[in-house]
Amino acid sequence: MNFLSHFKKNKLDTLCTMVVVFLAITIGTIFIESNLDLKQSLDKVKAEGAVSDFSYYPSVTEQDVLEAGGVTKSIEAKNQELAKKYDFTWEEHRYSIVRENNLIYRVISADRKMDRFLLEEGELPVKDSELVVDKNFAKTNQLEVGQTYTLNDEEYKISGIVTVSNILSPIVDDAGELYDEKSQGIIVLFKQEYDQKYSNSSSSTFVGKFFGKKSNFSEMQKDTQFYQLESNEENPAVYGTITSIMNMNMIIAVFAVSLLLLIAFILIMVSTRKQIDHDIVNIGVLKAMGYSSLEIVRKYFVTFFIVFIPAGVGYFVGYLLSPIYYEMMFHSLLLPSHEDGIKPLLLIMLVLLPSICAGLFSVATCLLKIKKPALQLMKGQVKTKVSKRIIKANIRIKEHNFLAGLKRIIVRSSISTLFFVGFGGFALGVQSQFAYMTYFMTENMVENATEGIAYEREVHYTEELKPDANLADTVYYYYLSASLSKGNQNLTNITLNILQQESASLLTLHKSTGGQKKINLADENGLVINQWMSQRYDLNIGDSVSVTLSGKKHELKISAVDQRNYGKSVYLSQDIALKTGLLDKETYNSVLTNLAPEKIQRNPVSTIETSSLEDKMRSENETYQLLAVFLFMSGLIMGLAILILAFLNVLKSYKKYIATMKMMGYSAEECNQAVYSGFRKVAFIGYVISIPYSILLSMMMFGFLSKTTDMLYPMDVSPLSVVVCLVLTAISIELSIMIAKRQLKEVSYKEILE
């Protein structure tokens, strides 16, 4: 049997299977191709960028400065000492932040051996009159190599366009301004030009790379000689953000594709069994004529083409769409370009392998089915048993409830049909609920991030602040970086916020147990962490932890868990900080405020605007909401296809019943009630079963994401979501029945004779 003849005989079954396979492979290709593109870019960075292993800043005391004869010399001496102690090489990276014409630049000196600049076009600057710009800024502002560009009233020639090996998820502004590729750029100048123009305003950070493969990072985290230390694996600007994105991509791909492929498998199984049952007499004749089993069943390998054709089309459609998805989702990443093309291994895994498996499955199913003697096959039966449930249902049928009894018999007579209809409702329920939860999860994340915040900005200063009681709408606190550990296990670096007791006017913390119960820092005798940290590091109220600051450990307990779902901000009352020695006096270096930073003190080191954070999160979440809509539409198409196929399969299976009823004078509506009304309930039961399944699966998926990324993904299972998805499922079921009902008119009396 060739593909075309099979398609003509089984149009609906084949078409539904091909649609589901097409959707599965298209979605899988988009996500997997995007992940592979990210991985190829990262591989290029690691291969060519001489990427450092960590960034740090040494802790230098006044005594160190005096002994070395200056701050610069003391830092260099300390770096040499630490490098020798922990077996790494280090390098200073200099930069200066320039603001002009509503643009922000991170101007970098070109003299670096680690974390190299990777050229996209042109070459690095070799003259004072040349500069290079980053790829994102150049693309957004339509800059090209050879153009003239003005920086600080000086004209430069753009000699190249680059990416920076340790700024893959860019942070351009030190003052907390969130990244925007249109108004923020990275500029690289020739060393002599940078020294001449920006050495006085230059800032420095230090990076290190271990000799060989041995890492001493865990020992370094305990050393008081590091003022700041962060590995590139956790650093969001280097690998942290990209790792989170890749994990999310892969989990969504596995979930969506595995569910769709499972549906495709069930469709193939049902259609194959139905086709074999239809051909069973002919198979018996061929077997009696001496044909071998392999000769008989080889025609069922046509299933290979039923999967291969839509899988191949789906792969190429997904391949063409993946750059669009990549640009939409990852446009803010600063990654080098790489050679792109069709990946043979992926083509084999997504197209050839599933097709071969489908063909072999159909052949194996037929081999098992035709083991019976040829004579028994020629009679058109394979020794079926009559269910006791059907016998009981027949006995209970009386004249006045004939239709109700017939409905029970029809529903119970075929387990495969019963399962198929129930699975249609189940599949549609799973897809719609997952899409619904994904869509509103992103909105909940934005609300969670800003809930309890009544201030417009968070401002940090290098110098100590003196609280001004006359300034309204301002809360003073102390902000510092520290390391958190539990027992002998170092967990992560944290930002410790030591607040005044009266901070609730601008910042309200709520307990994660729900009910909007507030956390009063004055009543807490330990640290307040957020929900994500609690789940990510398995921390609970009452656990003992250590906060390491300037090399000294301070023992504290987890006192409360705030409902926030992201970040490494930890809160502590000022009284507890003084008692435990984290602070030796009442001091402040930051504010939560609704005032302009300059009204408090000049020269803030960083400013984080609440509105900017919210806008950025909403912008990023819009892409995931579009993804949820795409998944929902795919699920709706797939669910409708399965339900229509299921109800038409019911019609085909019970044509004799329908023809008999018509001959007995029953109307089309009565026939419909007897045939379809029972299966309508089965489809709804399938939806009901999908509710706990969807919740459990989503809990597992979002839980894994929370464990592998820097954010907790809240799952909102509200009665509204269940009702909305139920209504959508009900509409789909009724629409499927309406389409199937049209075929009732074509059932004639001759069905009784066949």
C-alpha positions in Angstrom: 0.0 0.0 0.0 1.5 3.3 -1.0 1.1 6.6 0.8 -1.5 8.1 -1.5 -3.8 5.1 -1.5 -3.6 4.9 2.2 -4.4 8.6 2.5 -7.4 8.3 0.3 -8.8 5.4 2.4 -8.0 7.1 5.8 -8.1 10.8 5.1 -9.2 12.0 8.5 -7.0 9.7 10.6 -3.9 10.4 8.4 -4.5 14.1 8.3 -4.9 14.4 12.1 -1.8 12.4 12.7 0.2 14.5 10.3 -1.0 17.8 11.8 0.0 16.7 15.3 3.4 15.4 14.1 3.9 18.7 12.2 3.2 20.8 15.3 5.4 18.6 17.5 8.4 18.8 15.3 8.0 22.5 14.4 7.8 23.5 18.1 10.7 21.1 19.0 12.9 22.5 16.2 12.3 26.1 17.2 13.3 25.6 20.8 16.2 23.1 20.1 17.6 25.2 17.3 17.5 28.3 19.5 19.3 26.4 22.3 21.9 25.1 19.9 22.5 28.6 18.5 23.0 29.8 22.1 25.4 26.9 22.7 27.4 27.5 19.5 27.8 31.2 20.5 29.0 30.2 23.9 31.4 27.6 22.5 32.8 30.3 20.3 33.2 32.7 23.2 35.0 30.0 25.3 37.2 28.9 22.4 38.3 32.4 21.2 37.6 34.8 24.0 40.1 33.6 26.6 37.2 34.0 29.1 38.2 34.5 32.8 36.9 32.2 35.5 35.8 34.8 38.0 35.8 38.5 38.7 36.9 40.0 42.0 38.1 43.0 43.9 40.8 42.6 46.6 40.3 43.9 50.2 43.0 46.4 50.9 43.5 47.8 54.4 45.1 51.2 55.4 48.1 49.3 56.6 48.5 47.7 53.1 48.4 51.1 51.5 51.0 52.5 53.9 53.4 49.6 53.4 53.0 49.6 49.6 53.3 53.4 49.2 49.9 54.1 47.6 46.5 52.6 46.8 47.4 51.4 43.3 50.6 49.7 44.4 48.8 48.1 47.4 46.1 46.7 45.1 48.7 45.3 42.7 50.6 43.7 45.6 47.5 42.2 47.0 46.6 40.8 43.6 50.0 39.2 43.2 49.7 37.7 46.7 46.3 36.2 46.0 47.3 34.9 42.6 50.2 33.1 44.0 48.2 31.7 46.9 45.3 30.4 44.7 47.2 29.6 41.5 45.6 32.0 39.1 46.6 34.7 36.7 44.8 38.1 36.9 44.2 41.2 34.8 42.8 44.6 35.4 39.9 45.8 33.2 39.5 49.5 33.0 36.3 51.3 31.9 34.6 54.7 32.2 30.9 55.5 32.1 30.1 58.3 29.7 26.6 60.0 29.5 25.7 62.4 26.7 22.7 63.2 24.5 20.5 60.7 26.5 23.0 57.9 25.6 25.1 55.9 28.0 28.4 54.4 27.0 30.8 52.0 28.8 34.1 53.1 27.3 36.7 50.3 27.6 40.5 50.3 27.0 41.5 47.8 24.3 44.5 46.5 26.3 43.3 43.2 27.6 44.4 39.6 27.1 41.5 38.0 29.0 37.9 38.4 28.1 38.8 39.4 24.6 36.8 41.4 22.1 35.4 39.1 19.3 35.2 40.9 16.0 32.0 40.7 13.9 33.3 43.1 11.3 36.4 45.2 10.7 39.3 45.3 13.2 40.2 46.6 16.7 41.4 50.2 17.0 45.1 50.8 16.2 45.0 54.6 16.2 43.8 57.3 18.5 41.1 58.3 16.0 39.5 54.9 15.9 36.9 53.1 18.0 34.8 50.0 17.9 31.2 49.6 19.0 29.3 46.5 20.3 27.1 44.6 17.8 23.7 45.3 19.5 24.3 49.1 19.6 25.5 49.1 16.0 22.6 47.1 14.7 19.9 49.1 16.6 21.4 52.4 15.5 22.4 51.3 12.0 26.1 51.9 12.5 28.6 50.5 10.0 32.4 50.1 9.8 33.9 53.2 8.2 31.3 55.6 9.5 32.3 58.6 11.7 31.0 58.6 15.2 31.1 61.4 17.8 32.0 60.7 21.4 32.5 63.5 23.9 32.7 66.0 21.1 35.5 64.0 19.5 35.1 62.4 16.1 36.2 58.8 15.6 36.1 56.4 12.7 34.3 53.1 13.5 37.0 50.5 12.7 35.1 47.4 13.9 32.0 45.9 15.5 32.5 43.5 18.4 31.1 41.4 21.2 32.8 41.2 24.6 33.5 37.8 26.0 32.6 38.7 29.6 29.6 40.9 28.8 27.2 38.4 27.2 24.1 39.7 29.0 25.1 43.4 29.0 25.2 45.7 32.0 26.4 49.0 30.6 25.5 51.5 33.4 27.0 51.3 36.9 24.2 53.4 38.2 21.5 50.6 37.9 20.0 51.7 34.6 18.6 48.6 33.0 20.1 47.6 29.6 18.6 49.1 26.5 20.5 48.3 23.2 19.2 51.5 21.6 20.5 54.0 24.1 23.4 52.1 25.7 26.5 50.9 24.0 30.0 49.5 24.7 32.8 51.4 23.0 36.4 50.2 22.8 39.2 52.8 22.4 42.9 52.5 21.6 44.9 52.2 24.8 46.8 55.5 24.4 43.5 57.4 23.5 41.8 55.9 26.6 44.7 56.8 28.9 44.7 60.3 27.6 40.9 61.0 27.7 39.5 58.7 30.4 42.2 57.7 32.9 41.1 60.2 35.5 37.5 59.0 35.4 38.4 55.3 35.0 37.0 52.5 37.2 38.6 49.1 37.5 37.5 45.5 38.0 39.8 42.5 38.2 39.3 39.1 36.6 41.2 35.9 37.2 41.7 32.6 35.4 43.0 29.4 37.1 46.1 27.7 35.7 45.0 24.3 34.4 41.6 22.8 35.3 42.0 22.9 39.0 39.7 25.4 40.8 40.3 26.9 44.2 37.1 29.0 44.1 35.5 27.4 47.2 38.5 28.2 49.3 38.7 31.7 47.9 35.1 32.4 49.0 36.2 32.0 52.6 39.2 34.3 52.3 38.7 37.7 53.9 41.2 39.2 51.5 38.5 39.3 48.8 36.2 42.3 49.1 34.1 41.0 46.2 34.2 37.7 44.4 31.9 36.1 41.8 32.3 33.2 39.5 31.4 33.6 35.9 29.0 30.6 36.1 26.8 32.6 38.5 27.5 36.1 37.1 24.3 37.1 35.2 26.5 39.3 32.8 28.5 36.3 31.8 26.9 32.8 31.9 24.2 33.0 34.6 21.4 34.6 32.5 22.1 32.4 29.4 22.2 29.2 31.4 18.7 30.1 32.9 17.4 30.8 29.4 18.7 27.5 28.0 17.2 25.5 30.9 13.8 27.2 30.3 13.9 26.5 26.6 14.8 22.9 27.0 12.1 22.2 29.6 9.3 23.8 27.6 10.5 21.9 24.5 10.6 18.6 26.3 7.1 19.2 27.8 5.4 20.4 24.6 7.1 17.9 22.2 6.8 14.9 24.4 3.0 15.5 24.9 2.4 16.0 21.2 4.5 13.0 20.2 2.5 10.9 22.7 -0.7 12.1 21.1 0.7 11.2 17.6 1.7 7.8 18.9 -1.8 7.1 20.2 -3.3 8.3 16.9 -1.0 6.0 15.0 -1.9 3.1 17.3 -5.6 3.6 16.9 -5.5 4.1 13.1 -3.2 1.2 12.6 -5.4 -1.2 14.6 -8.5 0.1 12.8 -6.8 -0.4 9.4 -5.7 -3.9 10.3 -9.2 -4.8 11.5 -10.6 -3.5 8.2 -8.1 -5.7 6.2 -8.3 -8.7 8.4 -10.2 -10.9 5.9 -7.8 -10.1 3.0 -4.8 -10.8 5.4 -6.3 -14.2 6.1 -6.6 -14.9 2.4 -3.0 -13.9 1.7 -1.9 -16.0 4.6 -3.8 -19.0 3.3 -2.2 -18.5 -0.2 1.2 -18.9 1.4 2.5 -15.4 1.7 4.9 -14.9 4.6 4.0 -12.6 7.5 6.7 -10.1 6.5 5.3 -9.9 2.9 1.8 -9.3 4.3 2.8 -6.6 6.9 5.3 -4.6 4.9 2.6 -2.4 3.4 1.8 -1.1 6.9 5.3 0.5 6.9 3.5 3.3 5.1 3.2 4.9 8.6 6.8 5.8 8.1 5.7 8.3 5.4 2.8 9.5 7.5 5.3 10.7 10.0 8.2 11.5 7.8 6.4 14.0 5.5 5.0 16.2 8.3 8.1 15.8 10.4 10.3 16.9 7.5 8.1 19.9 6.7 7.9 20.7 10.4 11.6 20.7 10.7 12.2 23.1 7.9 9.4 25.4 9.0 10.8 25.4 12.5 14.3 25.9 11.1 13.0 29.0 9.2 11.1 30.3 12.2 13.9 29.8 14.8 15.9 32.9 13.8 12.7 35.0 14.3 12.1 33.4 17.7 15.7 33.8 18.6 15.7 37.5 17.8 12.4 38.1 19.6 13.5 36.3 22.8 17.2 37.0 23.0 17.7 40.3 21.2 19.2 41.9 24.4 22.0 39.3 24.6 25.4 40.3 23.2 26.6 37.1 21.6 29.0 36.5 18.7 27.7 35.4 15.3 28.4 31.8 14.2 28.1 29.7 11.1 24.5 28.5 10.8 23.1 25.7 8.8 21.0 22.5 8.9 22.3 20.2 11.6 22.3 16.6 10.3 22.1 15.0 13.7 19.1 17.1 14.7 17.4 16.2 11.4 18.0 12.5 12.1 16.7 12.8 15.7 13.6 14.8 14.9 12.6 13.5 11.4 14.2 10.1 10.5 14.2 8.4 13.9 10.5 9.1 14.8 9.5 8.0 11.3 11.4 4.7 11.5 9.9 4.1 14.9 6.4 4.7 13.7 6.8 2.4 10.7 8.3 -0.4 12.8 5.5 0.0 15.4 2.8 -0.4 12.7 4.5 -3.5 11.3 5.0 -5.0 14.8 1.3 -4.3 15.6 0.2 -6.2 12.5 2.6 -9.1 13.2 1.0 -9.6 16.6 -2.5 -9.2 15.2 -2.1 -11.9 12.4 -0.7 -14.7 14.6 -4.1 -16.4 14.5 -4.8 -19.2 11.9 -5.7 -18.1 8.4 -9.2 -19.5 8.6 -10.0 -17.5 11.7 -8.7 -14.4 10.0 -10.8 -15.1 6.9 -13.9 -15.2 9.0 -13.2 -11.6 10.0 -13.0 -12.2 13.7 -10.2 -12.7 16.3 -12.1 -14.5 19.0 -13.5 -11.5 20.8 -15.0 -11.8 24.3 -18.3 -10.1 25.1 -17.9 -8.0 28.2 -19.9 -8.9 31.3 -20.8 -5.2 31.6 -22.4 -5.3 28.1 -24.3 -8.4 28.9 -25.7 -6.8 32.1 -26.5 -3.6 30.1 -28.4 -5.7 27.5 -30.5 -7.4 30.2 -31.4 -4.1 31.8 -32.7 -2.6 28.5 -36.5 -2.3 28.6 -38.9 -0.9 26.1 -39.3 2.4 27.9 -35.6 3.1 28.3 -34.2 1.5 25.1 -32.2 4.6 24.1 -30.6 5.0 27.5 -29.7 1.3 27.5 -28.3 1.5 24.0 -26.2 4.5 24.9 -24.7 2.6 27.8 -23.9 -0.4 25.5 -22.3 1.8 22.9 -20.1 3.6 25.4 -19.0 0.3 27.0 -18.6 -1.8 23.9 -15.2 -0.6 22.7 -12.5 0.2 25.2 -10.2 1.7 22.5 -13.0 4.1 21.3 -13.8 5.0 24.9 -10.1 5.7 25.6 -9.7 7.7 22.4 -12.5 10.1 23.1 -11.4 10.5 26.7 -7.9 11.1 25.6 -9.1 13.9 23.3 -10.7 15.8 26.2 -7.6 15.0 28.3 -5.1 16.3 25.7 -7.1 19.5 25.0 -7.3 20.1 28.8 -3.6 19.7 29.4 -2.6 22.0 26.5 -5.1 24.7 27.4 -4.3 24.7 31.1 -0.6 24.7 30.6 -0.8 27.6 28.2 -3.1 29.5 30.6 -0.8 29.0 33.5 2.2 30.0 31.5 0.5 33.2 30.3 -0.6 34.4 33.7 2.5 33.1 35.5 4.5 35.9 33.8 2.0 38.6 34.8 2.1 37.3 38.4 5.9 37.5 38.4 5.8 41.2 37.6 3.2 41.9 40.3 5.2 39.8 42.8 8.4 41.8 41.9 6.8 45.1 42.8 4.4 44.2 45.5 5.0 46.0 48.8 7.3 48.6 47.1 6.1 52.2 47.7 9.4 53.8 46.7 10.4 55.1 43.2 14.1 54.3 43.4 16.8 52.5 45.3 20.0 54.6 45.6 23.5 53.5 46.8 26.4 55.7 47.8 30.1 55.1 48.4 30.2 57.5 51.3 28.4 57.2 54.6 25.0 58.9 54.8 23.8 61.0 57.7 20.0 60.6 58.0 18.0 63.7 57.6 14.8 63.5 59.7 13.3 66.4 57.6 13.3 64.3 54.4 10.0 62.7 53.8 9.5 59.5 51.7 13.0 58.3 52.4 14.3 55.2 54.3 18.0 54.9 55.2 19.6 51.5 55.3 23.0 49.8 55.0 23.7 47.7 51.8 26.6 45.3 51.5 27.7 42.2 49.7 28.3 39.0 51.7 28.5 35.2 51.3 25.8 32.8 52.6 26.6 29.3 53.7 25.0 26.4 55.5 27.2 24.1 57.5 30.3 23.5 55.4 28.4 24.2 52.1 28.8 27.6 50.6 25.5 28.5 49.0 25.7 31.9 47.2 26.7 35.5 47.3 23.9 37.8 48.7 23.1 41.4 49.0 22.4 42.1 52.7 20.0 45.0 53.4 20.2 46.1 57.0 17.1 48.3 57.5 15.7 50.6 60.1 12.7 49.3 62.0 10.4 52.0 60.5 11.1 51.0 56.9 7.6 49.7 56.4 6.4 53.0 55.1 8.2 52.4 51.8 8.9 48.7 51.8 6.5 46.0 53.0 7.5 42.4 53.3 4.8 39.7 53.3 5.1 36.1 54.5 5.2 33.4 51.8 2.5 31.4 53.6 0.0 33.8 52.0 -2.8 35.8 53.4 -0.8 39.1 53.0 0.5 38.7 56.5 3.2 41.3 57.0 6.8 40.7 58.2 7.9 43.2 60.9 11.7 43.3 61.0 11.6 44.5 64.6 10.0 41.2 65.6 12.4 39.0 63.6 15.6 37.8 65.2 17.3 36.6 62.1 17.5 36.8 58.3 14.5 37.3 56.1 15.0 35.5 52.7 12.7 35.2 49.7 10.7 32.2 48.4 13.2 31.6 45.5 16.1 31.3 47.9 14.2 29.1 50.2 13.4 26.6 47.4 16.7 27.0 45.5 18.9 26.3 48.5 16.5 24.3 50.6 16.4 26.9 53.4 13.6 26.9 55.9 12.6 29.0 59.0 14.8 28.0 61.9 17.7 26.8 59.8 21.2 28.0 61.0 23.3 29.8 58.4 26.5 31.7 58.2 27.0 35.2 56.7 30.6 35.8 55.8 31.6 39.4 55.6 35.2 40.5 55.1 36.3 37.0 55.9 34.5 36.8 59.2 31.6 34.4 59.8 28.5 35.5 61.6 26.0 32.8 62.7 22.3 33.6 62.2 19.0 31.8 61.8 16.4 32.1 59.0 13.6 34.0 60.8 11.1 34.4 58.0 10.5 33.8 54.3 9.2 36.7 52.1 6.9 36.0 49.2 9.2 37.6 46.6 10.2 35.1 43.9 13.6 36.3 42.6 16.9 37.8 43.5 19.5 37.4 46.3 18.4 40.3 48.5 18.3 39.3 52.2 16.9 41.6 54.9 18.0 42.0 58.5 17.0 44.4 61.2 19.6 46.9 62.4 19.4 45.8 66.0 20.2 42.2 65.1 23.1 43.4 62.9 24.6 45.3 65.8 24.1 42.4 68.2 25.8 39.8 65.9 28.6 42.1 65.0 27.7 42.5 61.3 27.7 46.2 62.1 29.9 47.8 64.8 27.8 51.0 64.7 24.7 52.6 63.3 25.6 53.4 59.7 23.9 53.9 56.3 25.0 54.0 52.7 21.8 53.6 50.8 18.2 54.8 50.6 14.8 53.8 49.4 13.3 57.1 48.3 10.8 59.0 46.2 13.2 61.9 46.0 15.9 62.7 43.4 19.2 61.1 44.5 21.0 64.5 44.6 18.6 65.8 47.3 20.0 63.2 49.6 23.7 63.3 48.7 25.8 64.0 45.6 27.5 61.3 43.5 25.4 58.2 44.0 27.2 55.0 42.9 24.1 53.4 41.5 20.4 54.1 41.1 17.7 51.4 40.4 14.4 52.9 39.3 11.4 50.8 40.3 9.5 51.8 37.1 12.4 50.8 34.9 12.6 47.4 36.6 8.9 46.9 36.1 9.0 48.0 32.5 11.9 45.7 31.7 10.2 42.7 33.3 7.0 43.4 31.4 8.8 43.7 28.2 10.6 40.4 28.7 7.4 38.7 29.8 5.5 39.7 26.8 7.6 37.4 24.7 6.7 34.5 27.0 3.0 35.4 26.8 3.2 35.3 23.0 4.8 31.9 23.4 1.9 30.8 25.7 -0.6 32.0 23.0 1.3 30.0 20.4 1.2 26.9 22.6 -2.5 27.4 23.2 -3.3 27.8 19.5 -1.3 24.7 18.7 -3.0 22.8 21.5 -6.5 24.0 20.3 -5.8 22.8 16.7 -4.4 19.5 17.9 -7.3 19.0 20.5 -10.0 19.8 17.9 -8.3 17.4 15.4 -8.3 14.6 18.0 -11.8 15.1 19.2 -13.2 15.3 15.6 -11.3 12.2 14.7 -12.5 10.5 17.9 -16.2 11.3 17.3 -16.0 10.3 13.6 -14.4 7.1 14.8 -17.5 6.6 17.0 -19.7 7.1 14.0 -17.8 4.5 11.9 -17.7 2.0 14.8 -21.5 2.1 15.3 -22.9 2.5 11.8 -24.9 -0.7 12.2 -26.5 0.5 15.4 -27.4 3.8 13.7 -28.8 2.1 10.6 -30.9 -0.2 12.7 -32.3 2.7 14.7 -33.1 4.6 11.5 -34.9 1.5 10.1 -36.9 1.3 13.4 -38.1 4.9 12.9 -35.8 6.8 15.3 -35.1 10.4 14.3 -31.6 11.7 13.6 -31.6 13.6 16.9 -32.5 10.4 18.8 -29.7 8.6 17.0 -27.3 11.4 17.9 -28.4 11.2 21.6 -27.8 7.5 21.7 -24.4 7.6 19.9 -22.8 10.8 21.1 -24.2 12.0 24.4 -22.5 9.2 26.3 -19.1 10.0 24.7 -19.6 13.7 25.5 -19.4 12.8 29.2 -16.3 10.7 28.5 -14.6 13.7 26.9 -15.4 15.8 29.9 -14.1 13.1 32.2 -10.9 13.2 30.2 -10.7 16.9 30.9 -11.3 16.4 34.6 -8.5 13.9 34.7 -6.3 16.4 33.0 -6.6 19.0 35.9 -4.5 17.1 38.5 -2.2 15.9 35.8 -1.6 19.4 34.5 -1.0 20.7 38.0 1.4 18.0 38.9 3.3 18.3 35.6 3.5 22.1 35.9 4.7 21.8 39.5 7.5 19.5 38.4 8.5 21.7 35.4 8.3 25.1 37.1 9.9 23.5 40.2 12.9 22.3 38.1 13.1 25.7 36.5 13.2 27.4 39.9 16.0 25.1 41.0 18.1 25.8 37.9 17.5 29.5 37.3 17.6 32.7 39.4 13.8 33.1 39.7 10.9 31.2 41.3 8.2 30.5 38.8 4.9 30.8 40.6 2.1 28.5 39.5 -1.4 30.0 39.8 -4.1 27.3 39.8 -7.2 29.3 40.4 -10.8 28.2 40.0 -11.0 30.8 37.2 -8.3 29.0 35.2 -10.2 25.7 35.6 -13.5 27.2 34.5 -12.0 29.1 31.5 -10.3 26.0 30.3 -13.4 23.9 30.9 -15.5 26.4 28.8 -13.0 26.2 26.0 -13.0 22.4 26.2 -16.8 22.3 26.2 -16.9 24.5 23.1 -14.3 22.3 21.3 -16.3 19.1 22.2 -19.6 20.5 21.0 -17.9 21.8 17.8 -16.4 18.4 17.2 -19.8 16.7 17.7 -21.5 19.2 15.3 -18.9 18.3 12.6 -19.4 14.5 13.3 -23.2 14.8 13.3 -23.2 15.8 9.7 -22.0 12.4 8.8 -25.0 10.8 10.5 -27.2 11.6 7.5 -25.0 9.6 5.2 -25.6 6.3 7.2 -28.0 4.2 5.2 -29.9 0.9 5.7 -27.3 -1.0 3.7 -24.9 -0.8 6.6 -26.9 -3.6 8.2 -26.1 -5.9 5.4 -22.3 -5.2 5.3 
